[in-house]
Amino acid sequence: MTKRDYYEVLGVARDASDEDLKKAYRRCAMKFHPDRNPGDAAAEASFKECKEAYEVLSDGNRRRAYDQHGHAAFEHGMGGGGGQGYADMGDIFGDIFGNIFGGGAQRGPRRGADIGYVMELSLEEAVFGAEKTIEIPTLDECETCDGSGSADGKTETCQTCHGRGQVRFQRGIFSMQQACPHCGGRGKTIPNPCADCNGQGRVERTKTLQVKIPAGVDNGDRIRLAGEGEAGPAGSPPGDLYVDVRVREHEIFQRDGDDLHCEVPVRIGQAALGDTIRVPTLEGEVELRIPAETQTGKLFRLRDRGVKSVRSRKPGDLYCRAVVETPVNLTAEQRELLEKFEATFAGDGARRHSPRASTFLDGVKGFWDRMTS
């Protein structure tokens, strides 16, 4: 049977670059791979055709020979035909199929697992930083064997992988490799395992750590402590510890990014006549000038009284929202004075002193007029 032109098989121009060839082969192989087309002889034949074309064109010398002599370059021993088996498929195209068919196995011993820990902080601790002591259950390095897993410190070459840490196996026509299941990818076995850790090099233990919290952290921030996760098996590298920050609600302040918000109660007399009051900040009280005729909801901004986050150099602001309070537990004298004061608002003149009430009453009147018209 006459072979198709290799460039036609891959769907590329004759001046295609190595990267273009690789991309074209990836598309072709993904489409026709036997694992994706079980029992489809035509797909398998196309897959072999793509593989043969790529093996020739990706090799500079073989490509030059093909460009000059065509398929005849590989007949009668001139250049070595393509497509003569799949034993080394995993090595040649491991980067292409690694994510799909399990290639790209980890070389060497596995590192220990990462650990997650949720740390609750007060707002003050989050804003100013703190040092916290935590206890975490983990797999820690065995002290008896110093994490080696061996009682006498001796190891032997693994007889399964012959010290390579990798084993190869065949899946149909596809050759794959993975970490050796006998030695865990270390390439070594332990003839005399440590009795305390059963040769694993790690034991269950509650570990106590000091964690330094940087100033300005917020909800959702994560702190990484390298090497403080689980110990790896038989002396392999440990994982990391990730501390997730959760900030508890504060009784006064609410945080919004770098800014803080709070409500400030103001008496009726202070709101009407104006006054200077003291308001809290995270660094102590400061004075706040309340102008006359202040209404509930008015915001006062105190610059640089917010939070200096871990991501910025400039602190945020503090926003104080005025809340005009109605007095309670009045004495007889206070009640009498308020009654006299209220009497001064009788008649149409009251609207002049209560702008929000006037606006509300006008809105109600307009609503009823529309409903009855």
Backbone torsions as a table, in degrees:
resi	resn	phi	psi	omega
1	MET	NA	135.4	-179.0
2	THR	-70.4	129.5	179.9
3	LYS	-79.3	144.7	176.5
4	ARG	-76.3	154.1	175.9
5	ASP	-59.1	133.6	-175.8
6	TYR	-61.4	-37.8	179.4
7	TYR	-66.3	-35.9	177.6
8	GLU	-67.6	-38.4	179.7
9	VAL	-59.0	-44.2	-178.1
10	LEU	-87.0	-10.4	177.9
11	GLY	71.1	39.6	-179.2
12	VAL	-126.4	162.9	176.1
13	ALA	-77.4	163.4	-176.2
14	ARG	-69.9	-19.4	177.6
15	ASP	-100.3	22.0	-178.1
16	ALA	-61.8	141.9	178.6
17	SER	-77.6	169.1	177.6
18	ASP	-58.9	-39.6	179.8
19	GLU	-66.6	-38.5	177.3
20	ASP	-63.6	-40.2	178.1
21	LEU	-62.8	-42.3	-178.5
22	LYS	-64.9	-43.3	179.0
23	LYS	-64.2	-41.8	-179.8
24	ALA	-64.4	-42.8	178.5
25	TYR	-64.1	-39.1	179.0
26	ARG	-59.2	-45.6	179.5
27	ARG	-62.2	-44.1	-178.9
28	CYS	-65.1	-47.4	-177.9
29	ALA	-65.5	-39.1	177.7
30	MET	-61.6	-36.6	-177.0
31	LYS	-73.6	-41.1	-170.7
32	PHE	-107.2	2.2	-175.9
33	HIS	-55.7	134.7	-177.3
34	PRO	-58.1	-30.5	179.0
35	ASP	-66.8	-24.3	177.3
36	ARG	-92.4	-13.0	-178.4
37	ASN	-133.8	61.5	-176.2
38	PRO	-60.4	131.9	177.2
39	GLY	78.5	3.6	-178.3
40	ASP	-98.0	101.4	-176.7
41	ALA	-66.3	-35.8	-179.9
42	ALA	-64.9	-41.4	178.4
43	ALA	-64.6	-39.2	179.1
44	GLU	-64.6	-41.0	178.2
45	ALA	-63.7	-39.9	177.9
46	SER	-65.7	-38.1	178.7
47	PHE	-61.9	-44.8	179.0
48	LYS	-63.8	-38.2	179.1
49	GLU	-63.5	-43.7	177.6
50	CYS	-62.6	-43.0	-178.7
51	LYS	-62.9	-45.5	-179.8
52	GLU	-61.6	-43.2	-179.9
53	ALA	-62.9	-43.1	-177.7
54	TYR	-69.1	-39.2	179.9
55	GLU	-60.8	-36.3	179.9
56	VAL	-75.9	-50.9	-173.1
57	LEU	-73.7	-22.3	179.4
58	SER	-82.4	-10.2	177.0
59	ASP	-99.3	118.7	-174.0
60	GLY	-55.7	-47.1	-178.0
61	ASN	-66.1	-44.0	-178.4
62	ARG	-69.2	-34.0	178.4
63	ARG	-66.2	-41.6	179.0
64	ARG	-63.3	-39.7	178.5
65	ALA	-65.1	-41.0	-179.9
66	TYR	-66.1	-42.6	-179.9
67	ASP	-60.8	-31.0	-176.6
68	GLN	-87.1	-40.0	-172.6
69	HIS	-118.5	-4.9	-177.8
70	GLY	69.6	-152.0	-177.7
71	HIS	-65.8	-20.5	-179.6
72	ALA	-65.2	-19.0	-179.8
73	ALA	-64.4	-21.3	-175.2
74	PHE	-112.6	13.4	175.4
75	GLU	-97.4	152.4	176.9
76	HIS	57.3	33.0	174.2
77	GLY	78.0	10.9	-177.1
78	MET	-66.7	-38.6	-176.4
79	GLY	-142.7	-2.4	-179.2
80	GLY	85.0	114.2	-178.5
81	GLY	-69.8	157.6	175.7
82	GLY	-92.0	171.2	172.6
83	GLY	69.4	32.1	-177.0
84	GLN	-95.1	25.9	177.7
85	GLY	143.3	173.2	-173.8
86	TYR	-129.7	17.7	-173.3
87	ALA	-63.1	-34.4	-175.8
88	ASP	-103.8	21.3	-174.7
89	MET	-60.6	-39.8	-178.1
90	GLY	-65.1	-34.2	179.6
91	ASP	-72.3	-41.0	-175.0
92	ILE	-73.3	-41.8	-171.8
93	PHE	-120.7	26.1	-178.2
94	GLY	-60.3	-34.6	-179.0
95	ASP	-69.5	-24.9	-178.0
96	ILE	-80.0	-43.1	-174.1
97	PHE	-100.9	0.7	-173.8
98	GLY	-55.7	-42.9	-175.9
99	ASN	-78.9	-16.0	-174.1
100	ILE	-101.0	-44.4	-172.2
101	PHE	-113.1	17.7	172.5
102	GLY	84.2	15.6	177.7
103	GLY	-74.4	-172.1	177.8
104	GLY	63.6	38.5	-177.3
105	ALA	-62.0	149.9	-178.2
106	GLN	-65.1	132.5	177.1
107	ARG	-93.8	140.7	179.0
108	GLY	83.7	176.9	-176.4
109	PRO	-66.8	150.0	178.6
110	ARG	-72.8	141.6	173.3
111	ARG	-79.6	162.6	179.0
112	GLY	-67.5	161.0	-177.8
113	ALA	-74.4	149.1	172.8
114	ASP	-75.7	154.1	-179.8
115	ILE	-122.4	140.7	174.7
116	GLY	-108.8	142.4	179.8
117	TYR	-141.5	130.7	178.6
118	VAL	-97.6	122.2	-178.9
119	MET	-113.7	123.5	176.0
120	GLU	-89.7	134.9	-179.4
121	LEU	-128.3	151.7	168.2
122	SER	-75.9	163.8	178.6
123	LEU	-60.9	-40.0	-179.5
124	GLU	-62.9	-41.9	179.2
125	GLU	-64.3	-38.9	-179.8
126	ALA	-68.1	-38.6	-176.2
127	VAL	-75.5	-43.8	-173.6
128	PHE	-100.1	-7.0	-178.0
129	GLY	86.7	159.8	-178.7
130	ALA	-162.9	166.6	172.3
131	GLU	-120.9	119.5	-173.3
132	LYS	-117.1	145.5	174.7
133	THR	-100.4	126.7	179.9
134	ILE	-125.9	155.6	174.8
135	GLU	-122.6	129.0	-178.1
136	ILE	-130.6	133.0	172.3
137	PRO	-75.8	131.1	-174.7
138	THR	-155.4	174.2	169.3
139	LEU	-96.2	114.4	-175.6
140	ASP	-111.0	162.8	-178.9
141	GLU	-61.3	132.8	179.1
142	CYS	-69.0	124.7	-177.4
143	GLU	-75.7	-25.9	-177.7
144	THR	-65.4	-43.9	-177.3
145	CYS	-110.1	9.8	-178.9
146	ASP	57.6	31.7	175.6
147	GLY	82.8	1.2	-177.4
148	SER	-79.6	-25.6	-176.5
149	GLY	85.5	-7.4	-177.2
150	SER	-106.4	134.7	-179.8
151	ALA	-70.7	-31.7	-178.1
152	ASP	-114.3	6.5	178.6
153	GLY	79.8	5.0	-176.5
154	LYS	-98.5	145.3	175.7
155	THR	-133.8	163.0	177.7
156	GLU	-128.2	155.6	176.5
157	THR	-66.4	131.9	-179.3
158	CYS	-63.4	128.4	-178.4
159	GLN	-79.9	-14.2	179.6
160	THR	-79.9	-47.4	-177.4
161	CYS	-106.3	-1.0	179.2
162	HIS	57.4	37.3	174.6
163	GLY	86.5	-3.0	-177.8
164	ARG	-79.9	-23.5	-177.8
165	GLY	80.2	-2.8	-178.6
166	GLN	-128.3	146.5	173.3
167	VAL	-126.9	149.2	-179.6
168	ARG	-112.8	141.6	175.7
169	PHE	-141.7	158.6	-175.9
170	GLN	-102.4	132.2	175.0
171	ARG	-123.1	94.6	-174.1
172	GLY	66.5	-123.5	178.8
173	ILE	-95.2	5.3	-173.4
174	PHE	-109.5	126.2	179.7
175	SER	-95.2	131.9	-177.6
176	MET	-132.1	162.5	175.8
177	GLN	-137.8	153.8	-179.7
178	GLN	-151.7	171.8	177.9
179	ALA	-61.4	140.0	-178.6
180	CYS	-60.9	124.8	-179.0
181	PRO	-72.3	-17.7	-178.3
182	HIS	-78.8	-43.4	-177.2
183	CYS	-109.7	2.0	179.2
184	GLY	69.0	21.7	178.6
185	GLY	89.6	2.2	-178.0
186	ARG	-82.2	-25.9	-176.6
187	GLY	83.0	-3.3	-179.0
188	LYS	-128.6	149.7	172.9
189	THR	-120.1	163.3	-175.3
190	ILE	-114.0	108.4	-178.8
191	PRO	-71.2	-28.8	-177.7
192	ASN	-126.7	83.8	-174.5
193	PRO	-66.7	148.3	175.6
194	CYS	-64.5	133.9	-177.3
195	ALA	-70.6	-30.0	-176.2
196	ASP	-75.6	-32.2	-177.6
197	CYS	-117.1	5.1	-179.6
198	ASN	56.3	34.9	176.5
199	GLY	81.5	1.9	-178.0
200	GLN	-83.5	-20.0	-179.7
201	GLY	79.2	6.2	-179.3
202	ARG	-151.3	151.8	-178.1
203	VAL	-135.2	156.5	176.8
204	GLU	-71.8	133.1	-177.1
205	ARG	-158.8	150.2	172.0
206	THR	-92.6	117.6	-175.4
207	LYS	-101.2	136.2	177.3
208	THR	-101.6	128.5	-177.2
209	LEU	-131.6	149.1	171.2
210	GLN	-99.7	122.4	-178.2
211	VAL	-113.6	122.1	177.8
212	LYS	-90.5	118.7	-179.5
213	ILE	-93.4	118.2	179.8
214	PRO	-70.2	149.7	179.5
215	ALA	-64.6	137.0	173.9
216	GLY	96.7	5.7	179.1
217	VAL	-67.5	160.5	-177.6
218	ASP	-140.1	173.1	176.6
219	ASN	-51.5	134.0	177.3
220	GLY	89.6	-11.6	177.0
221	ASP	-69.4	150.7	-178.4
222	ARG	-127.9	133.7	179.2
223	ILE	-110.9	127.8	-178.3
224	ARG	-103.5	127.3	174.5
225	LEU	-111.6	100.9	-175.1
226	ALA	-63.9	134.2	175.4
227	GLY	77.5	6.6	-178.4
228	GLU	-104.0	13.1	175.1
229	GLY	-85.1	-155.6	179.2
230	GLU	-68.7	142.7	174.3
231	ALA	-65.8	146.3	177.4
232	GLY	-76.7	159.9	179.9
233	PRO	-67.3	134.7	174.6
234	ALA	48.7	51.1	172.8
235	GLY	84.7	3.6	177.1
236	SER	-73.9	164.3	-172.6
237	PRO	-60.6	146.6	177.9
238	PRO	-78.2	163.4	173.6
239	GLY	-83.1	-168.0	-178.5
240	ASP	-113.6	160.5	175.0
241	LEU	-108.1	128.3	178.3
242	TYR	-113.0	118.5	-179.6
243	VAL	-100.6	114.5	178.3
244	ASP	-92.5	128.1	-174.6
245	VAL	-88.9	132.4	172.1
246	ARG	-128.3	122.5	-177.3
247	VAL	-101.0	125.8	180.0
248	ARG	-69.7	155.5	177.0
249	GLU	-65.5	143.3	-179.7
250	HIS	-101.3	148.4	-176.8
251	GLU	-73.9	-17.0	-177.6
252	ILE	-119.6	-47.6	-170.1
253	PHE	-104.2	146.7	168.7
254	GLN	-117.9	134.1	-177.3
255	ARG	-97.0	136.9	175.4
256	ASP	-133.9	90.2	-174.6
257	GLY	67.7	-121.1	178.4
258	ASP	-91.9	-5.6	-177.7
259	ASP	-97.6	154.4	174.0
260	LEU	-118.4	148.9	178.1
261	HIS	-129.0	144.3	174.2
262	CYS	-152.5	160.5	175.6
263	GLU	-102.7	137.5	-177.9
264	VAL	-118.8	115.6	178.3
265	PRO	-72.0	136.4	-179.3
266	VAL	-130.4	130.6	178.6
267	ARG	-70.4	159.1	-179.0
268	ILE	-57.5	-45.5	-178.7
269	GLY	-63.0	-41.9	178.6
270	GLN	-63.6	-41.6	-179.5
271	ALA	-66.6	-38.4	-176.5
272	ALA	-76.7	-41.9	-173.5
273	LEU	-96.6	-18.9	-174.6
274	GLY	90.2	150.2	-178.5
275	ASP	-170.0	169.1	171.5
276	THR	-111.2	123.1	-178.3
277	ILE	-120.9	166.6	178.0
278	ARG	-105.6	132.7	-179.4
279	VAL	-123.1	152.1	-178.1
280	PRO	-81.7	148.6	165.9
281	THR	-131.6	173.2	179.6
282	LEU	-68.9	-12.3	-179.2
283	GLU	-115.5	18.3	179.3
284	GLY	118.7	175.1	-178.1
285	GLU	-80.1	149.7	174.6
286	VAL	-135.9	160.7	179.3
287	GLU	-84.7	143.1	178.4
288	LEU	-132.2	124.9	-179.9
289	ARG	-84.7	119.6	177.1
290	ILE	-98.1	113.2	-179.4
291	PRO	-73.4	159.2	178.1
292	ALA	-61.0	149.6	176.8
293	GLU	66.3	31.1	176.4
294	THR	-70.8	136.7	179.4
295	GLN	-108.0	158.0	174.6
296	THR	-58.4	136.7	178.5
297	GLY	100.4	-12.8	-179.5
298	LYS	-66.3	133.8	-178.5
299	LEU	-99.4	135.2	174.9
300	PHE	-116.3	130.7	-176.5
301	ARG	-105.2	124.0	175.3
302	LEU	-108.1	107.2	-174.1
303	ARG	-67.0	143.1	174.6
304	ASP	60.9	22.7	177.5
305	ARG	-106.7	14.6	178.7
306	GLY	-95.2	-134.7	-174.0
307	VAL	-115.0	138.3	170.9
308	LYS	-97.1	102.4	-172.5
309	SER	-75.7	169.7	179.2
310	VAL	-69.9	-13.0	-175.7
311	ARG	-103.8	-8.5	-176.5
312	SER	-130.6	160.2	179.5
313	ARG	-94.8	-23.1	-175.0
314	LYS	-105.3	133.8	179.2
315	PRO	-71.9	157.5	175.7
316	GLY	-79.4	-165.9	-176.6
317	ASP	-116.0	164.1	173.9
318	LEU	-108.3	126.4	179.1
319	TYR	-109.6	119.7	180.0
320	CYS	-104.6	123.7	180.0
321	ARG	-101.9	119.9	-179.2
322	ALA	-72.0	135.2	174.9
323	VAL	-127.4	108.1	-178.5
324	VAL	-76.8	122.3	-175.2
325	GLU	-94.7	142.1	171.0
326	THR	-83.9	127.3	-178.4
327	PRO	-66.3	146.3	179.0
328	VAL	-126.2	169.0	178.3
329	ASN	53.3	48.5	-177.6
330	LEU	-70.8	144.3	170.3
331	THR	-80.2	168.8	179.5
332	ALA	-61.6	-39.4	179.9
333	GLU	-65.1	-43.8	179.2
334	GLN	-63.3	-39.9	179.2
335	ARG	-63.4	-43.5	-179.3
336	GLU	-62.5	-43.1	179.4
337	LEU	-63.6	-39.4	178.9
338	LEU	-67.9	-35.8	178.0
339	GLU	-64.8	-41.6	177.9
340	LYS	-65.5	-40.4	179.6
341	PHE	-64.1	-42.8	-179.4
342	GLU	-65.5	-33.0	-179.2
343	ALA	-64.1	-23.5	-179.6
344	THR	-72.3	-10.9	179.8
345	PHE	-95.2	5.6	-177.9
346	ALA	-63.0	150.3	176.6
347	GLY	84.8	-170.8	-177.2
348	ASP	-69.1	-16.1	-179.4
349	GLY	-66.4	-18.6	-179.1
350	ALA	-62.8	-31.9	-177.5
351	ARG	-64.1	-29.9	-178.5
352	ARG	-69.3	-27.2	-177.0
353	HIS	-95.6	-10.6	-176.4
354	SER	-128.8	76.0	-174.5
355	PRO	-60.8	-39.1	-178.4
356	ARG	-71.0	-38.4	177.7
357	ALA	-64.6	-40.0	-179.8
358	SER	-63.1	-43.6	178.4
359	THR	-62.5	-40.6	179.2
360	PHE	-64.0	-45.9	-178.6
361	LEU	-64.7	-37.5	176.9
362	ASP	-63.9	-38.7	178.2
363	GLY	-65.6	-39.9	178.3
364	VAL	-65.1	-42.8	179.9
365	LYS	-62.0	-42.9	178.8
366	GLY	-64.4	-36.5	178.6
367	PHE	-62.6	-47.0	-179.3
368	TRP	-68.4	-33.8	176.5
369	ASP	-62.3	-39.7	179.5
370	ARG	-70.5	-34.2	-178.5
371	MET	-71.2	-32.0	-175.3
372	THR	-98.0	-5.6	-178.5
373	SER	-84.5	NA	NA
